[in-house]
Amino acid sequence: MIKEQLNVLINLAASDRNVGEKEAKVIHLIGKANGLSKDEIETMMKTPKPIGDLSAFSEDQKFENLYHLIQIMKSDGQVFKSEIHFCEQIAEKLGYKKAVVGELSTRIYSDPTITADRKLLFERAHKFLK
């Protein structure tokens, strides 16, 4: 399941046509934290797969995906409309209303070492489930 989740993040990072250094760093941190090797992550970044069916994810997995998506969107210090639009599309595929992206993005930090109150964010995101 982690490879599918990481693939979603890689697609987001590439949605502005350029995977930035900070975005790549966050992807590597998430991949390594979930047991993937540097080579596996690099291979996935070079050849991202189309995003498949995300409905099989548990609510926790959906939230983790959404959390990391928003974190990567913000990681390069610039948020493009294409990235917001992509996040909203993925949020919908995960079963959320688009507005969840705006609600959570103000409370999620781009720096993965700064952790937000995940329980509070999870509860806020839950209200946006369809």
N, CA, C and O atoms as a Tinker XYZ file with bonds, in Angstrom:
   520  protein
     1  N      0.827000   -1.200000    0.000000    73     2
     2  CA     0.000000    0.000000    0.000000    64     1     3
     3  C      0.871000    1.265000    0.000000    63     2     4     5
     4  O      0.486000    2.274000   -0.590000    81     3
     5  N      2.034000    1.222000    0.651000    73     3     6
     6  CA     2.879000    2.417000    0.731000    64     5     7
     7  C      3.344000    2.874000   -0.649000    63     6     8     9
     8  O      3.488000    4.074000   -0.886000    81     7
     9  N      3.576000    1.943000   -1.551000    73     7    10
    10  CA     4.020000    2.350000   -2.890000    64     9    11
    11  C      2.931000    3.130000   -3.617000    63    10    12    13
    12  O      3.222000    4.088000   -4.333000    81    11
    13  N      1.654000    2.714000   -3.431000    73    11    14
    14  CA     0.551000    3.452000   -4.045000    64    13    15
    15  C      0.475000    4.859000   -3.445000    63    14    16    17
    16  O      0.276000    5.839000   -4.163000    81    15
    17  N      0.638000    4.944000   -2.122000    73    15    18
    18  CA     0.584000    6.244000   -1.461000    64    17    19
    19  C      1.727000    7.139000   -1.943000    63    18    20    21
    20  O      1.519000    8.314000   -2.245000    81    19
    21  N      2.919000    6.580000   -2.010000    73    19    22
    22  CA     4.073000    7.366000   -2.443000    64    21    23
    23  C      3.923000    7.795000   -3.903000    63    22    24    25
    24  O      4.338000    8.893000   -4.274000    81    23
    25  N      3.336000    6.938000   -4.722000    73    23    26
    26  CA     3.108000    7.280000   -6.127000    64    25    27
    27  C      2.188000    8.500000   -6.246000    63    26    28    29
    28  O      2.399000    9.351000   -7.110000    81    27
    29  N      1.174000    8.588000   -5.387000    73    27    30
    30  CA     0.285000    9.747000   -5.386000    64    29    31
    31  C      1.096000   11.007000   -5.079000    63    30    32    33
    32  O      0.930000   12.035000   -5.735000    81    31
    33  N      1.966000   10.920000   -4.088000    73    31    34
    34  CA     2.784000   12.066000   -3.703000    64    33    35
    35  C      3.734000   12.478000   -4.823000    63    34    36    37
    36  O      3.942000   13.667000   -5.065000    81    35
    37  N      4.306000   11.492000   -5.500000    73    35    38
    38  CA     5.214000   11.777000   -6.614000    64    37    39
    39  C      4.449000   12.482000   -7.740000    63    38    40    41
    40  O      4.960000   13.422000   -8.349000    81    39
    41  N      3.236000   12.026000   -8.008000    73    39    42
    42  CA     2.414000   12.680000   -9.028000    64    41    43
    43  C      2.123000   14.123000   -8.652000    63    42    44    45
    44  O      2.131000   14.999000   -9.517000    81    43
    45  N      1.866000   14.384000   -7.373000    73    43    46
    46  CA     1.637000   15.764000   -6.947000    64    45    47
    47  C      2.898000   16.585000   -7.156000    63    46    48    49
    48  O      2.848000   17.678000   -7.721000    81    47
    49  N      4.018000   16.063000   -6.703000    73    47    50
    50  CA     5.278000   16.805000   -6.823000    64    49    51
    51  C      5.572000   17.152000   -8.279000    63    50    52    53
    52  O      6.138000   18.207000   -8.565000    81    51
    53  N      5.191000   16.274000   -9.195000    73    51    54
    54  CA     5.458000   16.500000  -10.617000    64    53    55
    55  C      4.347000   17.283000  -11.312000    63    54    56    57
    56  O      4.450000   17.563000  -12.506000    81    55
    57  N      3.287000   17.639000  -10.586000    73    55    58
    58  CA     2.148000   18.297000  -11.237000    64    57    59
    59  C      2.478000   19.687000  -11.769000    63    58    60    61
    60  O      1.788000   20.193000  -12.654000    81    59
    61  N      3.533000   20.307000  -11.232000    73    59    62
    62  CA     3.956000   21.609000  -11.779000    64    61    63
    63  C      5.121000   21.426000  -12.761000    63    62    64    65
    64  O      5.853000   22.371000  -13.059000    81    63
    65  N      5.275000   20.198000  -13.253000    73    63    66
    66  CA     6.279000   19.813000  -14.254000    64    65    67
    67  C      7.708000   19.745000  -13.710000    63    66    68    69
    68  O      8.647000   19.522000  -14.474000    81    67
    69  N      7.880000   19.931000  -12.419000    73    67    70
    70  CA     9.229000   19.949000  -11.860000    64    69    71
    71  C      9.185000   19.471000  -10.413000    63    70    72    73
    72  O      8.521000   20.077000   -9.572000    81    71
    73  N      9.894000   18.383000  -10.126000    73    71    74
    74  CA    10.001000   17.921000   -8.748000    64    73    75
    75  C     11.166000   18.674000   -8.122000    63    74    76    77
    76  O     12.327000   18.429000   -8.449000    81    75
    77  N     10.845000   19.580000   -7.231000    73    75    78
    78  CA    11.866000   20.395000   -6.591000    64    77    79
    79  C     12.676000   19.607000   -5.576000    63    78    80    81
    80  O     12.292000   18.509000   -5.172000    81    79
    81  N     13.796000   20.178000   -5.172000    73    79    82
    82  CA    14.694000   19.523000   -4.212000    64    81    83
    83  C     13.990000   19.259000   -2.882000    63    82    84    85
    84  O     14.116000   18.174000   -2.314000    81    83
    85  N     13.249000   20.254000   -2.386000    73    83    86
    86  CA    12.548000   20.082000   -1.107000    64    85    87
    87  C     11.436000   19.049000   -1.221000    63    86    88    89
    88  O     11.221000   18.260000   -0.300000    81    87
    89  N     10.725000   19.050000   -2.354000    73    87    90
    90  CA     9.672000   18.058000   -2.569000    64    89    91
    91  C     10.278000   16.653000   -2.586000    63    90    92    93
    92  O      9.748000   15.731000   -1.966000    81    91
    93  N     11.385000   16.505000   -3.297000    73    91    94
    94  CA    12.057000   15.200000   -3.371000    64    93    95
    95  C     12.516000   14.750000   -1.983000    63    94    96    97
    96  O     12.432000   13.568000   -1.649000    81    95
    97  N     12.998000   15.691000   -1.182000    73    95    98
    98  CA    13.459000   15.364000    0.173000    64    97    99
    99  C     12.310000   14.817000    1.022000    63    98   100   101
   100  O     12.475000   13.827000    1.735000    81    99
   101  N     11.149000   15.464000    0.943000    73    99   102
   102  CA     9.988000   15.006000    1.703000    64   101   103
   103  C      9.561000   13.615000    1.232000    63   102   104   105
   104  O      9.255000   12.749000    2.052000    81   103
   105  N      9.542000   13.398000   -0.082000    73   103   106
   106  CA     9.170000   12.089000   -0.632000    64   105   107
   107  C     10.140000   11.025000   -0.125000    63   106   108   109
   108  O      9.717000    9.937000    0.267000    81   107
   109  N     11.432000   11.330000   -0.130000    73   107   110
   110  CA    12.434000   10.377000    0.365000    64   109   111
   111  C     12.234000   10.086000    1.855000    63   110   112   113
   112  O     12.323000    8.936000    2.283000    81   111
   113  N     11.963000   11.127000    2.638000    73   111   114
   114  CA    11.736000   10.927000    4.081000    64   113   115
   115  C     10.548000   10.005000    4.332000    63   114   116   117
   116  O     10.619000    9.102000    5.166000    81   115
   117  N      9.465000   10.238000    3.611000    73   115   118
   118  CA     8.260000    9.424000    3.780000    64   117   119
   119  C      8.527000    7.989000    3.324000    63   118   120   121
   120  O      8.149000    7.034000    4.003000    81   119
   121  N      9.177000    7.849000    2.176000    73   119   122
   122  CA     9.495000    6.510000    1.662000    64   121   123
   123  C     10.389000    5.722000    2.605000    63   122   124   125
   124  O     10.114000    4.560000    2.905000    81   123
   125  N     11.469000    6.363000    3.077000    73   123   126
   126  CA    12.394000    5.692000    3.997000    64   125   127
   127  C     11.713000    5.325000    5.307000    63   126   128   129
   128  O     11.944000    4.245000    5.850000    81   127
   129  N     10.871000    6.224000    5.815000    73   127   130
   130  CA    10.156000    5.960000    7.068000    64   129   131
   131  C      9.222000    4.754000    6.939000    63   130   132   133
   132  O      8.838000    4.143000    7.937000    81   131
   133  N      8.865000    4.426000    5.704000    73   131   134
   134  CA     7.982000    3.290000    5.462000    64   133   135
   135  C      8.706000    2.092000    4.851000    63   134   136   137
   136  O      8.082000    1.214000    4.257000    81   135
   137  N     10.030000    2.069000    5.004000    73   135   138
   138  CA    10.805000    0.883000    4.645000    64   137   139
   139  C     11.258000    0.759000    3.208000    63   138   140   141
   140  O     11.743000   -0.302000    2.813000    81   139
   141  N     11.117000    1.804000    2.411000    73   139   142
   142  CA    11.581000    1.723000    1.026000    64   141   143
   143  C     13.037000    2.183000    0.937000    63   142   144   145
   144  O     13.473000    3.062000    1.680000    81   143
   145  N     13.771000    1.573000    0.017000    73   143   146
   146  CA    15.172000    1.959000   -0.168000    64   145   147
   147  C     15.253000    3.216000   -1.035000    63   146   148   149
   148  O     14.304000    3.578000   -1.730000    81   147
   149  N     16.415000    3.868000   -0.973000    73   147   150
   150  CA    16.634000    5.066000   -1.789000    64   149   151
   151  C     16.461000    4.735000   -3.274000    63   150   152   153
   152  O     15.868000    5.512000   -4.022000    81   151
   153  N     16.984000    3.571000   -3.699000    73   151   154
   154  CA    16.870000    3.158000   -5.106000    64   153   155
   155  C     15.415000    2.949000   -5.521000    63   154   156   157
   156  O     15.014000    3.354000   -6.613000    81   155
   157  N     14.621000    2.315000   -4.647000    73   155   158
   158  CA    13.202000    2.109000   -4.962000    64   157   159
   159  C     12.496000    3.452000   -5.149000    63   158   160   161
   160  O     11.706000    3.624000   -6.076000    81   159
   161  N     12.789000    4.393000   -4.265000    73   159   162
   162  CA    12.154000    5.714000   -4.326000    64   161   163
   163  C     12.577000    6.446000   -5.592000    63   162   164   165
   164  O     11.748000    7.046000   -6.275000    81   163
   165  N     13.878000    6.394000   -5.904000    73   163   166
   166  CA    14.387000    7.048000   -7.120000    64   165   167
   167  C     13.718000    6.484000   -8.368000    63   166   168   169
   168  O     13.326000    7.235000   -9.261000    81   167
   169  N     13.587000    5.159000   -8.429000    73   167   170
   170  CA    12.943000    4.512000   -9.574000    64   169   171
   171  C     11.503000    4.980000   -9.707000    63   170   172   173
   172  O     11.036000    5.282000  -10.805000    81   171
   173  N     10.804000    5.037000   -8.578000    73   171   174
   174  CA     9.410000    5.495000   -8.604000    64   173   175
   175  C      9.308000    6.943000   -9.060000    63   174   176   177
   176  O      8.371000    7.306000   -9.771000    81   175
   177  N     10.268000    7.774000   -8.653000    73   175   178
   178  CA    10.232000    9.185000   -9.035000    64   177   179
   179  C     10.518000    9.373000  -10.521000    63   178   180   181
   180  O      9.980000   10.285000  -11.150000    81   179
   181  N     11.364000    8.511000  -11.082000    73   179   182
   182  CA    11.698000    8.621000  -12.506000    64   181   183
   183  C     10.544000    8.180000  -13.396000    63   182   184   185
   184  O     10.358000    8.716000  -14.488000    81   183
   185  N      9.768000    7.198000  -12.928000    73   183   186
   186  CA     8.683000    6.657000  -13.734000    64   185   187
   187  C      7.406000    6.518000  -12.902000    63   186   188   189
   188  O      6.997000    5.404000  -12.574000    81   187
   189  N      6.775000    7.649000  -12.560000    73   187   190
   190  CA     5.535000    7.550000  -11.773000    64   189   191
   191  C      4.436000    6.861000  -12.563000    63   190   192   193
   192  O      4.314000    7.036000  -13.775000    81   191
   193  N      3.645000    6.082000  -11.858000    73   191   194
   194  CA     2.534000    5.369000  -12.487000    64   193   195
   195  C      1.264000    6.220000  -12.369000    63   194   196   197
   196  O      1.162000    7.078000  -11.492000    81   195
   197  N      0.300000    5.972000  -13.259000    73   195   198
   198  CA    -0.988000    6.670000  -13.106000    64   197   199
   199  C     -1.587000    6.320000  -11.734000    63   198   200   201
   200  O     -1.331000    5.245000  -11.192000    81   199
   201  N     -2.366000    7.219000  -11.199000    73   199   202
   202  CA    -2.978000    6.991000   -9.893000    64   201   203
   203  C     -4.157000    6.053000  -10.052000    63   202   204   205
   204  O     -5.057000    6.297000  -10.856000    81   203
   205  N     -4.144000    4.983000   -9.285000    73   203   206
   206  CA    -5.200000    3.971000   -9.369000    64   205   207
   207  C     -6.378000    4.282000   -8.462000    63   206   208   209
   208  O     -6.630000    5.437000   -8.119000    81   207
   209  N     -7.094000    3.237000   -8.079000    73   207   210
   210  CA    -8.283000    3.357000   -7.238000    64   209   211
   211  C     -7.863000    3.532000   -5.781000    63   210   212   213
   212  O     -7.202000    2.665000   -5.211000    81   211
   213  N     -8.247000    4.647000   -5.190000    73   211   214
   214  CA    -7.855000    4.954000   -3.817000    64   213   215
   215  C     -8.959000    4.627000   -2.814000    63   214   216   217
   216  O     -8.800000    4.855000   -1.615000    81   215
   217  N    -10.072000    4.096000   -3.302000    73   215   218
   218  CA   -11.208000    3.848000   -2.412000    64   217   219
   219  C    -10.966000    2.693000   -1.439000    63   218   220   221
   220  O    -11.675000    2.566000   -0.441000    81   219
   221  N     -9.977000    1.858000   -1.723000    73   219   222
   222  CA    -9.691000    0.721000   -0.837000    64   221   223
   223  C     -8.944000    1.138000    0.430000    63   222   224   225
   224  O     -8.814000    0.343000    1.360000    81   223
   225  N     -8.455000    2.372000    0.474000    73   223   226
   226  CA    -7.713000    2.844000    1.645000    64   225   227
   227  C     -8.647000    2.985000    2.847000    63   226   228   229
   228  O     -9.818000    3.336000    2.701000    81   227
   229  N     -8.115000    2.707000    4.029000    73   227   230
   230  CA    -8.873000    2.950000    5.261000    64   229   231
   231  C     -8.949000    4.457000    5.486000    63   230   232   233
   232  O     -8.264000    5.224000    4.809000    81   231
   233  N     -9.781000    4.880000    6.433000    73   231   234
   234  CA    -9.897000    6.318000    6.703000    64   233   235
   235  C     -8.558000    6.881000    7.169000    63   234   236   237
   236  O     -8.197000    8.000000    6.802000    81   235
   237  N     -7.812000    6.111000    7.979000    73   235   238
   238  CA    -6.480000    6.544000    8.420000    64   237   239
   239  C     -5.541000    6.726000    7.239000    63   238   240   241
   240  O     -4.812000    7.716000    7.171000    81   239
   241  N     -5.553000    5.778000    6.307000    73   239   242
   242  CA    -4.680000    5.862000    5.129000    64   241   243
   243  C     -5.079000    7.044000    4.246000    63   242   244   245
   244  O     -4.219000    7.732000    3.695000    81   243
   245  N     -6.365000    7.271000    4.117000    73   243   246
   246  CA    -6.834000    8.415000    3.327000    64   245   247
   247  C     -6.319000    9.710000    3.934000    63   246   248   249
   248  O     -5.818000   10.586000    3.229000    81   247
   249  N     -6.449000    9.819000    5.253000    73   247   250
   250  CA    -5.990000   11.032000    5.931000    64   249   251
   251  C     -4.480000   11.201000    5.774000    63   250   252   253
   252  O     -4.011000   12.301000    5.483000    81   251
   253  N     -3.709000   10.119000    5.964000    73   251   254
   254  CA    -2.245000   10.199000    5.826000    64   253   255
   255  C     -1.867000   10.664000    4.430000    63   254   256   257
   256  O     -0.973000   11.496000    4.269000    81   255
   257  N     -2.546000   10.128000    3.420000    73   255   258
   258  CA    -2.294000   10.559000    2.038000    64   257   259
   259  C     -2.565000   12.040000    1.873000    63   258   260   261
   260  O     -1.758000   12.774000    1.303000    81   259
   261  N     -3.702000   12.466000    2.375000    73   259   262
   262  CA    -4.086000   13.867000    2.258000    64   261   263
   263  C     -3.093000   14.766000    2.993000    63   262   264   265
   264  O     -2.689000   15.808000    2.475000    81   263
   265  N     -2.710000   14.365000    4.180000    73   263   266
   266  CA    -1.755000   15.127000    4.993000    64   265   267
   267  C     -0.434000   15.300000    4.234000    63   266   268   269
   268  O      0.079000   16.412000    4.104000    81   267
   269  N      0.102000   14.187000    3.738000    73   267   270
   270  CA     1.384000   14.241000    3.025000    64   269   271
   271  C      1.267000   14.992000    1.700000    63   270   272   273
   272  O      2.199000   15.688000    1.297000    81   271
   273  N      0.133000   14.855000    1.027000    73   271   274
   274  CA    -0.087000   15.606000   -0.220000    64   273   275
   275  C      0.033000   17.103000    0.025000    63   274   276   277
   276  O      0.721000   17.813000   -0.708000    81   275
   277  N     -0.645000   17.568000    1.061000    73   275   278
   278  CA    -0.627000   19.003000    1.363000    64   277   279
   279  C      0.773000   19.429000    1.805000    63   278   280   281
   280  O      1.237000   20.516000    1.460000    81   279
   281  N      1.430000   18.574000    2.562000    73   279   282
   282  CA     2.797000   18.883000    3.008000    64   281   283
   283  C      3.730000   19.043000    1.809000    63   282   284   285
   284  O      4.535000   19.974000    1.766000    81   283
   285  N      3.624000   18.156000    0.855000    73   283   286
   286  CA     4.481000   18.242000   -0.335000    64   285   287
   287  C      4.099000   19.443000   -1.187000    63   286   288   289
   288  O      4.969000   20.104000   -1.753000    81   287
   289  N      2.809000   19.729000   -1.283000    73   287   290
   290  CA     2.372000   20.901000   -2.061000    64   289   291
   291  C      3.055000   22.162000   -1.520000    63   290   292   293
   292  O      3.415000   23.054000   -2.289000    81   291
   293  N      3.228000   22.231000   -0.216000    73   291   294
   294  CA     3.788000   23.425000    0.417000    64   293   295
   295  C      5.312000   23.375000    0.567000    63   294   296   297
   296  O      5.922000   24.379000    0.935000    81   295
   297  N      5.931000   22.238000    0.291000    73   295   298
   298  CA     7.339000   22.020000    0.631000    64   297   299
   299  C      8.329000   22.923000   -0.097000    63   298   300   301
   300  O      9.403000   23.210000    0.432000    81   299
   301  N      7.987000   23.373000   -1.295000    73   299   302
   302  CA     8.941000   24.214000   -2.023000    64   301   303
   303  C      8.713000   25.704000   -1.770000    63   302   304   305
   304  O      9.366000   26.550000   -2.381000    81   303
   305  N      7.783000   26.018000   -0.866000    73   303   306
   306  CA     7.539000   27.415000   -0.522000    64   305   307
   307  C      6.635000   28.143000   -1.508000    63   306   308   309
   308  O      6.304000   29.312000   -1.310000    81   307
   309  N      6.242000   27.459000   -2.558000    73   307   310
   310  CA     5.353000   28.049000   -3.555000    64   309   311
   311  C      4.197000   27.086000   -3.771000    63   310   312   313
   312  O      4.400000   25.877000   -3.882000    81   311
   313  N      2.999000   27.617000   -3.831000    73   311   314
   314  CA     1.832000   26.773000   -4.086000    64   313   315
   315  C      1.195000   27.256000   -5.382000    63   314   316   317
   316  O      0.695000   28.378000   -5.465000    81   315
   317  N      1.222000   26.397000   -6.382000    73   315   318
   318  CA     0.657000   26.733000   -7.685000    64   317   319
   319  C     -0.786000   26.265000   -7.768000    63   318   320   321
   320  O     -1.179000   25.307000   -7.102000    81   319
   321  N     -1.573000   26.952000   -8.594000    73   319   322
   322  CA    -2.967000   26.551000   -8.781000    64   321   323
   323  C     -3.061000   25.106000   -9.254000    63   322   324   325
   324  O     -3.968000   24.373000   -8.857000    81   323
   325  N     -2.124000   24.701000  -10.100000    73   323   326
   326  CA    -2.148000   23.316000  -10.602000    64   325   327
   327  C     -1.983000   22.322000   -9.456000    63   326   328   329
   328  O     -2.584000   21.247000   -9.477000    81   327
   329  N     -1.170000   22.675000   -8.452000    73   327   330
   330  CA    -0.972000   21.793000   -7.301000    64   329   331
   331  C     -2.220000   21.750000   -6.424000    63   330   332   333
   332  O     -2.610000   20.686000   -5.943000    81   331
   333  N     -2.844000   22.905000   -6.217000    73   331   334
   334  CA    -4.086000   22.949000   -5.430000    64   333   335
   335  C     -5.156000   22.118000   -6.125000    63   334   336   337
   336  O     -5.850000   21.321000   -5.494000    81   335
   337  N     -5.279000   22.318000   -7.439000    73   335   338
   338  CA    -6.277000   21.581000   -8.224000    64   337   339
   339  C     -6.014000   20.074000   -8.128000    63   338   340   341
   340  O     -6.949000   19.292000   -7.953000    81   339
   341  N     -4.752000   19.669000   -8.240000    73   339   342
   342  CA    -4.394000   18.258000   -8.144000    64   341   343
   343  C     -4.764000   17.717000   -6.760000    63   342   344   345
   344  O     -5.347000   16.639000   -6.651000    81   343
   345  N     -4.426000   18.462000   -5.707000    73   343   346
   346  CA    -4.761000   18.039000   -4.338000    64   345   347
   347  C     -6.275000   17.861000   -4.182000    63   346   348   349
   348  O     -6.737000   16.898000   -3.570000    81   347
   349  N     -7.025000   18.790000   -4.737000    73   347   350
   350  CA    -8.484000   18.696000   -4.646000    64   349   351
   351  C     -9.004000   17.468000   -5.393000    63   350   352   353
   352  O     -9.926000   16.798000   -4.928000    81   351
   353  N     -8.412000   17.176000   -6.549000    73   351   354
   354  CA    -8.816000   15.981000   -7.311000    64   353   355
   355  C     -8.529000   14.713000   -6.500000    63   354   356   357
   356  O     -9.368000   13.816000   -6.421000    81   355
   357  N     -7.345000   14.648000   -5.904000    73   355   358
   358  CA    -6.971000   13.469000   -5.116000    64   357   359
   359  C     -7.850000   13.378000   -3.872000    63   358   360   361
   360  O     -8.275000   12.287000   -3.492000    81   359
   361  N     -8.126000   14.511000   -3.239000    73   359   362
   362  CA    -9.008000   14.516000   -2.069000    64   361   363
   363  C    -10.357000   13.891000   -2.436000    63   362   364   365
   364  O    -10.910000   13.096000   -1.677000    81   363
   365  N    -10.876000   14.260000   -3.606000    73   363   366
   366  CA   -12.145000   13.689000   -4.049000    64   365   367
   367  C    -12.030000   12.188000   -4.300000    63   366   368   369
   368  O    -12.934000   11.430000   -3.949000    81   367
   369  N    -10.917000   11.752000   -4.909000    73   367   370
   370  CA   -10.705000   10.324000   -5.139000    64   369   371
   371  C    -10.598000    9.561000   -3.815000    63   370   372   373
   372  O    -10.943000    8.382000   -3.729000    81   371
   373  N    -10.112000   10.263000   -2.790000    73   371   374
   374  CA   -10.000000    9.648000   -1.460000    64   373   375
   375  C    -11.337000    9.660000   -0.714000    63   374   376   377
   376  O    -11.467000    9.055000    0.350000    81   375
   377  N    -12.330000   10.356000   -1.284000    73   375   378
   378  CA   -13.648000   10.377000   -0.664000    64   377   379
   379  C    -13.959000   11.637000    0.127000    63   378   380   381
   380  O    -14.942000   11.687000    0.867000    81   379
   381  N    -13.114000   12.664000   -0.031000    73   379   382
   382  CA   -13.343000   13.938000    0.661000    64   381   383
   383  C    -13.970000   14.946000   -0.288000    63   382   384   385
   384  O    -13.912000   14.788000   -1.507000    81   383
   385  N    -14.565000   15.975000    0.279000    73   383   386
   386  CA   -14.990000   17.133000   -0.508000    64   385   387
   387  C    -13.749000   17.983000   -0.774000    63   386   388   389
   388  O    -12.819000   17.997000    0.033000    81   387
   389  N    -13.733000   18.690000   -1.904000    73   387   390
   390  CA   -12.571000   19.510000   -2.293000    64   389   391
   391  C    -12.158000   20.504000   -1.212000    63   390   392   393
   392  O    -10.969000   20.780000   -1.046000    81   391
   393  N    -13.117000   21.038000   -0.486000    73   391   394
   394  CA   -12.846000   22.082000    0.502000    64   393   395
   395  C    -11.914000   21.620000    1.623000    63   394   396   397
   396  O    -11.367000   22.449000    2.351000    81   395
   397  N    -11.732000   20.318000    1.766000    73   395   398
   398  CA   -10.840000   19.806000    2.817000    64   397   399
   399  C     -9.409000   20.310000    2.617000    63   398   400   401
   400  O     -8.682000   20.506000    3.591000    81   399
   401  N     -9.005000   20.517000    1.380000    73   399   402
   402  CA    -7.646000   20.980000    1.080000    64   401   403
   403  C     -7.411000   22.360000    1.691000    63   402   404   405
   404  O     -6.394000   22.587000    2.346000    81   403
   405  N     -8.347000   23.275000    1.477000    73   403   406
   406  CA    -8.227000   24.611000    2.051000    64   405   407
   407  C     -8.269000   24.589000    3.574000    63   406   408   409
   408  O     -7.539000   25.327000    4.236000    81   407
   409  N     -9.126000   23.742000    4.117000    73   407   410
   410  CA    -9.272000   23.643000    5.565000    64   409   411
   411  C     -7.976000   23.161000    6.227000    63   410   412   413
   412  O     -7.555000   23.712000    7.243000    81   411
   413  N     -7.350000   22.137000    5.651000    73   411   414
   414  CA    -6.162000   21.555000    6.278000    64   413   415
   415  C     -4.874000   22.298000    5.934000    63   414   416   417
   416  O     -3.939000   22.315000    6.734000    81   415
   417  N     -4.815000   22.908000    4.761000    73   415   418
   418  CA    -3.542000   23.492000    4.317000    64   417   419
   419  C     -3.069000   24.641000    5.200000    63   418   420   421
   420  O     -1.873000   24.925000    5.258000    81   419
   421  N     -3.990000   25.299000    5.884000    73   419   422
   422  CA    -3.567000   26.383000    6.774000    64   421   423
   423  C     -2.939000   25.854000    8.058000    63   422   424   425
   424  O     -2.309000   26.605000    8.802000    81   423
   425  N     -3.114000   24.547000    8.318000    73   423   426
   426  CA    -2.632000   23.969000    9.569000    64   425   427
   427  C     -1.539000   22.912000    9.384000    63   426   428   429
   428  O     -1.084000   22.310000   10.356000    81   427
   429  N     -1.127000   22.692000    8.156000    73   427   430
   430  CA    -0.075000   21.704000    7.879000    64   429   431
   431  C      1.171000   22.453000    7.439000    63   430   432   433
   432  O      1.115000   23.323000    6.570000    81   431
   433  N      2.288000   22.107000    8.047000    73   431   434
   434  CA     3.549000   22.790000    7.773000    64   433   435
   435  C      4.316000   22.085000    6.663000    63   434   436   437
   436  O      4.231000   20.866000    6.515000    81   435
   437  N      5.061000   22.856000    5.888000    73   435   438
   438  CA     5.843000   22.278000    4.796000    64   437   439
   439  C      7.041000   21.496000    5.322000    63   438   440   441
   440  O      7.516000   20.575000    4.658000    81   439
   441  N      7.527000   21.847000    6.489000    73   439   442
   442  CA     8.682000   21.178000    7.071000    64   441   443
   443  C      8.227000   19.903000    7.779000    63   442   444   445
   444  O      7.478000   19.982000    8.752000    81   443
   445  N      8.664000   18.719000    7.309000    73   443   446
   446  CA     8.193000   17.474000    7.914000    64   445   447
   447  C      8.629000   17.288000    9.372000    63   446   448   449
   448  O      8.092000   16.426000   10.068000    81   447
   449  N      9.582000   18.074000    9.835000    73   447   450
   450  CA    10.007000   17.939000   11.231000    64   449   451
   451  C      9.072000   18.695000   12.177000    63   450   452   453
   452  O      9.119000   18.488000   13.389000    81   451
   453  N      8.226000   19.566000   11.632000    73   451   454
   454  CA     7.246000   20.283000   12.452000    64   453   455
   455  C      5.928000   19.536000   12.322000    63   454   456   457
   456  O      5.329000   19.494000   11.247000    81   455
   457  N      5.487000   18.953000   13.416000    73   455   458
   458  CA     4.257000   18.181000   13.331000    64   457   459
   459  C      3.081000   18.988000   13.855000    63   458   460   461
   460  O      3.158000   19.651000   14.890000    81   459
   461  N      2.010000   18.908000   13.118000    73   459   462
   462  CA     0.774000   19.574000   13.508000    64   461   463
   463  C     -0.003000   18.631000   14.429000    63   462   464   465
   464  O      0.377000   17.472000   14.595000    81   463
   465  N     -1.074000   19.117000   15.019000    73   463   466
   466  CA    -1.933000   18.293000   15.859000    64   465   467
   467  C     -2.734000   17.369000   14.948000    63   466   468   469
   468  O     -3.812000   17.728000   14.475000    81   467
   469  N     -2.190000   16.170000   14.709000    73   467   470
   470  CA    -2.795000   15.247000   13.749000    64   469   471
   471  C     -4.204000   14.816000   14.158000    63   470   472   473
   472  O     -5.074000   14.644000   13.304000    81   471
   473  N     -4.429000   14.642000   15.455000    73   471   474
   474  CA    -5.754000   14.217000   15.912000    64   473   475
   475  C     -6.791000   15.283000   15.547000    63   474   476   477
   476  O     -7.868000   14.965000   15.041000    81   475
   477  N     -6.460000   16.526000   15.803000    73   475   478
   478  CA    -7.364000   17.626000   15.465000    64   477   479
   479  C     -7.590000   17.685000   13.946000    63   478   480   481
   480  O     -8.720000   17.842000   13.485000    81   479
   481  N     -6.505000   17.559000   13.183000    73   479   482
   482  CA    -6.623000   17.607000   11.722000    64   481   483
   483  C     -7.455000   16.437000   11.197000    63   482   484   485
   484  O     -8.261000   16.602000   10.281000    81   483
   485  N     -7.253000   15.250000   11.787000    73   483   486
   486  CA    -8.014000   14.065000   11.387000    64   485   487
   487  C     -9.504000   14.326000   11.619000    63   486   488   489
   488  O    -10.330000   14.012000   10.762000    81   487
   489  N     -9.844000   14.893000   12.765000    73   487   490
   490  CA   -11.248000   15.182000   13.081000    64   489   491
   491  C    -11.818000   16.224000   12.123000    63   490   492   493
   492  O    -12.969000   16.113000   11.701000    81   491
   493  N    -11.024000   17.232000   11.779000    73   491   494
   494  CA   -11.495000   18.247000   10.824000    64   493   495
   495  C    -11.696000   17.624000    9.451000    63   494   496   497
   496  O    -12.692000   17.899000    8.781000    81   495
   497  N    -10.746000   16.779000    9.025000    73   495   498
   498  CA   -10.848000   16.136000    7.708000    64   497   499
   499  C    -12.060000   15.217000    7.670000    63   498   500   501
   500  O    -12.744000   15.140000    6.650000    81   499
   501  N    -12.335000   14.519000    8.767000    73   499   502
   502  CA   -13.455000   13.586000    8.826000    64   501   503
   503  C    -14.772000   14.269000    8.458000    63   502   504   505
   504  O    -15.641000   13.651000    7.844000    81   503
   505  N    -14.921000   15.533000    8.828000    73   503   506
   506  CA   -16.144000   16.280000    8.528000    64   505   507
   507  C    -16.339000   16.481000    7.028000    63   506   508   509
   508  O    -17.447000   16.767000    6.576000    81   507
   509  N    -15.258000   16.331000    6.256000    73   507   510
   510  CA   -15.335000   16.550000    4.802000    64   509   511
   511  C    -15.495000   15.259000    4.026000    63   510   512   513
   512  O    -15.563000   15.288000    2.797000    81   511
   513  N    -15.558000   14.109000    4.721000    73   511   514
   514  CA   -15.780000   12.848000    4.018000    64   513   515
   515  C    -17.169000   12.858000    3.404000    63   514   516   517
   516  O    -18.123000   13.357000    4.001000    81   515
   517  N    -17.272000   12.301000    2.205000    73   515   518
   518  CA   -18.580000   12.269000    1.507000    64   517   519
   519  C    -19.420000   11.139000    2.052000    63   518   520
   520  O    -20.549000   10.937000    1.605000    81   519
